[in-house]
Amino acid sequence: MSEATTAASSAPCKGVDEVLPAGRLATLGLQHVMVMYAGAVAVPIIIGNALNLSREEVAILINADLLCCGLITLIQAWGIPGFGIRLPVMMGVSFAAVAPMITIGQDMGLTGIFGACIVAGIFSIAISPIFSRLMGLFPPVVTGTIITVIGITLMRVGLDWMGGSKMITDPTTGARIVNENFGSAENLGIAFLVLVVILLLTKYARGFLANVAVLIGLLVGFLISMAMGHIDFGAIGDAKWVSVVTPFHFGMPQFDFAAGAIISLIMIVIMVESLGMFLALGEICDRPPSREALVRGLRTDGLGTLVGGILNTFPHSSFSQNVGLVSVTGVRSRWVCVAGGLFLMALGVLPKLAFIVAAIPFEVLGGAGIVMFGMVASTGIKILLSADLDTNRYNPYIIAISLGLGMIPLVAGDLFANMPDSIKPLLHSGILLAAVSAIALNLFFNGLGAVKATAENDPIGKAADAKAGSTAAAH
């Protein structure tokens, strides 16, 4: 960490390594936290309710989740030897493993889930270097397709938020219930108001005001929602001022081979998704990640999952909505995400503060989500435009088929209803389906020669290596 700090103070302040004034850094970091918070706390709430945990136990899971998200974000954005991609990345608990974790938890309890996370974390750290050898499999036609599917997949989340979320948490019992007001005129009106505020600021504001357009939009939506009585602060009074997360709070982890293997398999899916997001960030930030940087980033996913198993939480990955936020604001500084990580850690030990952030209605987040998730998809389309679509008649087939397969979980979720339960978690990931399809079709149509040529030319690795001389200290 000291090396990164020294570099930040001695190197020219621009782009990814720019250190902004403290006030701006804090404001932009808070903006990152607000757009990811709902997703960050959703998994412990879902798992806790599925396992019939008490409200106090669910609160512990949420505190542990936030603390671990902040800690791993610091490692990912700031960097320590061997870990951290050192790009503006926010880390959070992944949704990909929710279904298998519920199954494991119903059989073995929370300690079985945490044991599986520890095994999967070690597995992910061990296999991370393998991914750096696969860059030849990711030419623009493959990378652009994957990133486009990531953005489109996230749109489902954004649209659900706009309506107020189909499933909400009962403030009295803490259980997940159907939202009877989903898609109401009030919810949609608030969401579109937030969207309009962001668009107006993006077009007419300049400088720092334009950079925090999403945050201002969220605050406007929050205040209007509060005036309309959509926000309940009742739970804040019952929350503790300080809550200390201790390792193995629920007991020593249980290790089961099948459970560990299942979560390890899910981690491969998460790492494929993270790889796409790292490549997208490199494009947005004009800092293509080198092979070693990708290894450090993927290794941090594994570290987050390992530490999560120790600190009573779940598998971690980089959050896509924050990649979209970087694109929307144009603020590339990784130190903004370091500030966001510090905020998350504070929320993890200060439950009253966490409840205030948690009070942001889903419809408010939905207005911002449409912008951010759409920007992820637009980044994928931009990469596809650099693919050879004129002289190579096969590339359009690769894109068309892979996009179609990637849409299956979104538009035909019951297509694989009769498939074996053991592989359903894989088939429910449109991102994985699109990635496997694009890679396989690229090999089929363009052959191993094209893969070798991509690996030899490796625009990602070479571009990053070309900058290494001027940015070595920051890395």
WOVEN-V715763 format. One record per backbone hydrogen bond with DSSP energy under -0.5 kcal/mol. NH is the residue of the N-H (numbers start at 1). CO is the residue of the C=O. E is the energy in kcal/mol with one decimal. If there is no record, write none. Layout:
BEGIN
nh->NH co->CO e->E
nh->NH co->CO e->E
END
This chain:
BEGIN
nh->5 co->1 e->-2.1
nh->6 co->2 e->-2.5
nh->7 co->3 e->-2.5
nh->8 co->4 e->-2.4
nh->9 co->5 e->-1.5
nh->10 co->6 e->-1.6
nh->11 co->7 e->-3.1
nh->14 co->12 e->-1.1
nh->17 co->14 e->-1.0
nh->18 co->15 e->-1.6
nh->20 co->18 e->-0.7
nh->25 co->21 e->-2.8
nh->26 co->22 e->-2.6
nh->27 co->23 e->-2.2
nh->28 co->24 e->-2.8
nh->29 co->25 e->-2.2
nh->30 co->26 e->-2.4
nh->31 co->27 e->-1.9
nh->32 co->28 e->-1.7
nh->33 co->29 e->-1.9
nh->34 co->30 e->-2.6
nh->35 co->31 e->-1.6
nh->36 co->32 e->-0.9
nh->36 co->33 e->-0.6
nh->37 co->33 e->-1.6
nh->40 co->36 e->-2.3
nh->41 co->37 e->-2.0
nh->42 co->38 e->-1.0
nh->43 co->39 e->-0.7
nh->45 co->41 e->-1.4
nh->46 co->42 e->-2.7
nh->47 co->43 e->-3.0
nh->48 co->44 e->-2.5
nh->49 co->45 e->-2.3
nh->50 co->46 e->-2.3
nh->51 co->47 e->-1.7
nh->52 co->49 e->-1.1
nh->53 co->48 e->-2.8
nh->58 co->54 e->-2.4
nh->59 co->55 e->-2.3
nh->60 co->56 e->-1.7
nh->61 co->57 e->-2.0
nh->62 co->58 e->-2.3
nh->63 co->59 e->-2.6
nh->64 co->60 e->-2.6
nh->65 co->61 e->-2.4
nh->66 co->62 e->-2.6
nh->67 co->63 e->-2.4
nh->68 co->64 e->-2.5
nh->69 co->65 e->-2.7
nh->70 co->66 e->-2.3
nh->71 co->67 e->-2.3
nh->72 co->68 e->-2.7
nh->73 co->69 e->-2.1
nh->74 co->70 e->-2.1
nh->75 co->71 e->-1.8
nh->76 co->72 e->-2.6
nh->77 co->73 e->-2.9
nh->78 co->74 e->-2.5
nh->79 co->74 e->-1.0
nh->80 co->83 e->-1.9
nh->83 co->80 e->-2.5
nh->84 co->296 e->-1.6
nh->86 co->76 e->-2.6
nh->89 co->87 e->-2.1
nh->92 co->317 e->-2.7
nh->94 co->315 e->-2.4
nh->98 co->95 e->-1.8
nh->101 co->97 e->-2.2
nh->102 co->98 e->-2.2
nh->103 co->99 e->-1.9
nh->104 co->100 e->-2.6
nh->105 co->101 e->-3.0
nh->106 co->102 e->-2.3
nh->107 co->103 e->-1.2
nh->108 co->104 e->-3.2
nh->109 co->104 e->-0.5
nh->109 co->105 e->-2.0
nh->112 co->109 e->-0.8
nh->113 co->109 e->-1.3
nh->114 co->110 e->-2.6
nh->115 co->111 e->-1.9
nh->116 co->112 e->-2.0
nh->117 co->113 e->-2.1
nh->118 co->114 e->-2.1
nh->119 co->115 e->-2.0
nh->120 co->116 e->-2.7
nh->121 co->117 e->-2.6
nh->122 co->118 e->-2.1
nh->123 co->119 e->-2.4
nh->124 co->120 e->-2.5
nh->125 co->121 e->-2.3
nh->126 co->122 e->-2.0
nh->127 co->123 e->-2.0
nh->128 co->124 e->-1.1
nh->130 co->127 e->-1.3
nh->131 co->127 e->-0.8
nh->131 co->128 e->-1.0
nh->132 co->128 e->-0.8
nh->133 co->129 e->-0.5
nh->133 co->130 e->-1.4
nh->134 co->131 e->-1.6
nh->135 co->132 e->-0.6
nh->137 co->134 e->-2.2
nh->138 co->135 e->-1.9
nh->142 co->139 e->-1.1
nh->143 co->139 e->-2.8
nh->144 co->140 e->-2.7
nh->145 co->141 e->-0.8
nh->146 co->142 e->-2.4
nh->147 co->143 e->-2.5
nh->148 co->144 e->-2.2
nh->149 co->145 e->-2.2
nh->150 co->146 e->-2.2
nh->151 co->147 e->-2.1
nh->152 co->148 e->-2.4
nh->153 co->149 e->-2.9
nh->154 co->150 e->-2.1
nh->155 co->151 e->-1.1
nh->156 co->152 e->-0.7
nh->156 co->153 e->-1.0
nh->157 co->153 e->-0.6
nh->157 co->154 e->-0.6
nh->158 co->154 e->-2.1
nh->159 co->155 e->-2.8
nh->160 co->156 e->-1.9
nh->161 co->157 e->-2.3
nh->162 co->158 e->-2.1
nh->163 co->159 e->-1.4
nh->164 co->161 e->-1.8
nh->165 co->160 e->-2.6
nh->168 co->177 e->-2.7
nh->170 co->168 e->-0.5
nh->170 co->175 e->-3.5
nh->174 co->170 e->-2.7
nh->177 co->168 e->-3.0
nh->179 co->166 e->-3.4
nh->180 co->178 e->-0.8
nh->182 co->179 e->-1.5
nh->183 co->163 e->-2.5
nh->184 co->163 e->-0.5
nh->184 co->181 e->-1.9
nh->188 co->184 e->-2.5
nh->189 co->185 e->-2.2
nh->190 co->186 e->-2.4
nh->191 co->187 e->-2.3
nh->192 co->188 e->-2.5
nh->193 co->189 e->-1.9
nh->194 co->190 e->-2.3
nh->195 co->191 e->-2.1
nh->196 co->192 e->-2.6
nh->197 co->193 e->-2.6
nh->198 co->194 e->-2.2
nh->199 co->195 e->-2.3
nh->200 co->196 e->-2.8
nh->201 co->197 e->-2.3
nh->202 co->198 e->-2.3
nh->203 co->199 e->-2.0
nh->204 co->200 e->-2.8
nh->205 co->201 e->-1.8
nh->209 co->206 e->-1.0
nh->210 co->207 e->-0.6
nh->211 co->207 e->-1.5
nh->212 co->208 e->-1.4
nh->213 co->210 e->-1.4
nh->216 co->212 e->-2.5
nh->217 co->213 e->-2.4
nh->218 co->214 e->-2.5
nh->219 co->215 e->-2.4
nh->220 co->216 e->-2.7
nh->221 co->217 e->-2.3
nh->222 co->218 e->-2.5
nh->223 co->219 e->-2.5
nh->224 co->220 e->-2.2
nh->225 co->221 e->-2.4
nh->226 co->222 e->-2.3
nh->227 co->223 e->-2.1
nh->228 co->224 e->-1.6
nh->229 co->226 e->-1.2
nh->230 co->225 e->-3.0
nh->233 co->231 e->-0.6
nh->236 co->233 e->-1.3
nh->237 co->233 e->-0.6
nh->237 co->234 e->-0.7
nh->238 co->235 e->-0.5
nh->239 co->235 e->-0.9
nh->239 co->236 e->-0.8
nh->243 co->349 e->-1.8
nh->245 co->243 e->-0.6
nh->248 co->310 e->-2.3
nh->249 co->246 e->-0.9
nh->251 co->248 e->-1.5
nh->254 co->111 e->-1.8
nh->256 co->254 e->-0.6
nh->260 co->256 e->-2.7
nh->261 co->257 e->-2.5
nh->262 co->258 e->-2.3
nh->263 co->259 e->-2.1
nh->264 co->260 e->-2.0
nh->265 co->261 e->-2.1
nh->266 co->262 e->-2.0
nh->267 co->263 e->-1.9
nh->268 co->264 e->-1.1
nh->269 co->265 e->-1.3
nh->270 co->266 e->-2.4
nh->271 co->267 e->-2.5
nh->272 co->268 e->-2.0
nh->273 co->269 e->-2.2
nh->274 co->270 e->-2.7
nh->275 co->271 e->-2.4
nh->276 co->272 e->-1.8
nh->277 co->273 e->-2.0
nh->278 co->274 e->-2.8
nh->279 co->275 e->-2.2
nh->280 co->276 e->-2.1
nh->281 co->277 e->-2.6
nh->282 co->278 e->-2.4
nh->283 co->279 e->-1.8
nh->284 co->280 e->-2.5
nh->285 co->281 e->-3.2
nh->286 co->282 e->-0.6
nh->286 co->283 e->-0.5
nh->287 co->282 e->-1.7
nh->294 co->290 e->-2.3
nh->295 co->291 e->-2.2
nh->296 co->292 e->-2.4
nh->297 co->293 e->-2.3
nh->298 co->294 e->-2.8
nh->299 co->295 e->-2.8
nh->300 co->296 e->-1.4
nh->301 co->297 e->-1.2
nh->302 co->298 e->-1.6
nh->303 co->299 e->-2.4
nh->304 co->300 e->-2.8
nh->305 co->301 e->-1.8
nh->306 co->302 e->-2.5
nh->307 co->303 e->-3.2
nh->308 co->304 e->-2.1
nh->309 co->305 e->-1.8
nh->310 co->306 e->-1.1
nh->311 co->307 e->-2.6
nh->313 co->308 e->-3.5
nh->316 co->301 e->-0.6
nh->317 co->92 e->-2.6
nh->319 co->90 e->-2.8
nh->322 co->319 e->-0.7
nh->323 co->319 e->-0.9
nh->323 co->320 e->-0.6
nh->324 co->320 e->-2.0
nh->325 co->321 e->-1.6
nh->326 co->322 e->-1.9
nh->327 co->323 e->-1.6
nh->328 co->324 e->-2.3
nh->329 co->325 e->-2.8
nh->330 co->326 e->-2.1
nh->332 co->330 e->-0.8
nh->334 co->16 e->-2.9
nh->336 co->333 e->-0.9
nh->337 co->333 e->-0.6
nh->338 co->334 e->-1.5
nh->339 co->335 e->-2.1
nh->340 co->336 e->-2.1
nh->341 co->337 e->-2.5
nh->342 co->338 e->-1.9
nh->343 co->339 e->-2.0
nh->344 co->340 e->-2.3
nh->345 co->341 e->-2.1
nh->346 co->342 e->-2.1
nh->347 co->343 e->-2.5
nh->348 co->344 e->-1.7
nh->349 co->345 e->-0.9
nh->349 co->346 e->-0.8
nh->350 co->346 e->-1.3
nh->352 co->240 e->-1.0
nh->353 co->350 e->-0.6
nh->354 co->350 e->-1.8
nh->355 co->351 e->-2.2
nh->356 co->352 e->-1.3
nh->357 co->353 e->-1.7
nh->358 co->354 e->-2.4
nh->359 co->355 e->-0.9
nh->359 co->356 e->-0.7
nh->360 co->357 e->-1.6
nh->364 co->361 e->-0.6
nh->365 co->361 e->-1.5
nh->366 co->362 e->-2.3
nh->367 co->363 e->-1.2
nh->368 co->364 e->-1.0
nh->369 co->365 e->-2.6
nh->370 co->366 e->-1.9
nh->371 co->367 e->-0.6
nh->372 co->368 e->-2.3
nh->373 co->369 e->-3.0
nh->374 co->370 e->-1.4
nh->375 co->371 e->-1.7
nh->376 co->372 e->-1.3
nh->377 co->373 e->-1.7
nh->378 co->374 e->-2.3
nh->379 co->375 e->-1.7
nh->380 co->376 e->-1.7
nh->381 co->377 e->-2.2
nh->382 co->378 e->-2.3
nh->383 co->379 e->-1.9
nh->384 co->380 e->-2.2
nh->385 co->381 e->-1.8
nh->386 co->382 e->-0.6
nh->386 co->383 e->-1.2
nh->387 co->384 e->-1.4
nh->389 co->387 e->-1.3
nh->393 co->391 e->-0.9
nh->396 co->392 e->-0.5
nh->397 co->394 e->-0.8
nh->398 co->394 e->-1.8
nh->399 co->395 e->-2.3
nh->400 co->396 e->-2.6
nh->401 co->397 e->-2.5
nh->402 co->398 e->-1.9
nh->403 co->399 e->-2.6
nh->404 co->400 e->-1.9
nh->405 co->401 e->-2.4
nh->406 co->402 e->-2.4
nh->407 co->403 e->-1.1
nh->408 co->405 e->-1.2
nh->410 co->407 e->-0.9
nh->411 co->407 e->-2.5
nh->412 co->408 e->-2.7
nh->415 co->412 e->-2.1
nh->417 co->414 e->-1.6
nh->419 co->416 e->-1.7
nh->423 co->420 e->-1.4
nh->424 co->420 e->-0.8
nh->425 co->421 e->-0.6
nh->426 co->423 e->-0.8
nh->427 co->423 e->-1.7
nh->428 co->424 e->-1.5
nh->429 co->426 e->-1.2
nh->430 co->428 e->-0.8
nh->433 co->429 e->-2.3
nh->434 co->430 e->-2.5
nh->435 co->431 e->-2.3
nh->436 co->432 e->-2.9
nh->437 co->433 e->-2.3
nh->438 co->434 e->-2.8
nh->439 co->435 e->-2.5
nh->440 co->436 e->-2.5
nh->441 co->437 e->-2.9
nh->442 co->438 e->-2.1
nh->443 co->439 e->-2.0
nh->444 co->440 e->-2.4
nh->445 co->441 e->-3.1
nh->446 co->442 e->-2.1
nh->447 co->442 e->-0.6
nh->447 co->443 e->-1.1
nh->450 co->446 e->-0.8
nh->450 co->447 e->-0.5
nh->451 co->447 e->-1.2
nh->452 co->448 e->-2.7
nh->453 co->449 e->-2.3
nh->454 co->450 e->-2.3
nh->455 co->451 e->-2.4
nh->456 co->452 e->-2.7
nh->457 co->453 e->-2.9
nh->458 co->454 e->-3.5
nh->462 co->458 e->-3.1
nh->463 co->459 e->-1.6
nh->464 co->460 e->-2.0
nh->465 co->461 e->-2.8
nh->466 co->462 e->-2.4
nh->467 co->463 e->-1.0
nh->467 co->464 e->-0.5
nh->468 co->464 e->-0.6
nh->468 co->465 e->-0.8
nh->469 co->465 e->-0.5
nh->470 co->467 e->-0.6
nh->471 co->467 e->-1.5
nh->472 co->468 e->-1.0
nh->475 co->471 e->-1.0
nh->475 co->472 e->-0.7
END
